[in-house]
Amino acid sequence: QVQLVESGGGLVQAGGSLRLSCVASGGTFSSYALGWFRQAPGKEREFVARISWSAGSTYYTDSVKGRFTISRDNAKNTVYLQMNSLKPEDTAVYYCAAGFLTYNYKIWGQGTQVTVFS
C-alpha cells in the first residue's frame, strides 16, 4: 500500500511561486495515477490537477491552467505541483492522492498548507 507525504507549502506573496512535493513509500509508484486537491477554509475539497500513471496525460482545473504544472519522477517516487503566479484565492491545504491505474483516488496524504497574501 502506497503512503503519501506532502511538503513544500508555506507563506508566499501574491505573484510568487511554490513547488509542492509528494513522496510515496510502499507499493509500485509508477502504477498509480496521481492527483492534487485543495481545501480552503469553509469550503469543500476541490480537484486541482492530475497526472496519469504513465505521465502521458495531465489535466487541470480551469482556475489553475497556465499557472500550475503537475509532474512526476517515478525514479524518486515523487509527484510535484509547481505553482506560479499565485493568488490569494489559492490559499488552501493541498493534498496529493493516488489511484492504482485509475483516477479513483483511494490513498491520500496529510496535506500541506499554502497561504498566499496580497
Secondary structure, DSSP 8 states (H G I E B T S, - for coil): --EEEEE--EEEETT--EEEEEEEESS-GGGEEEEEEEE-TTS--EEEEEE-TTS--EEE-GGGTTTEEEEEEGGGTEEEEEE-S--GGG-EEEEEEEEESSS---EE---EEEEEE-
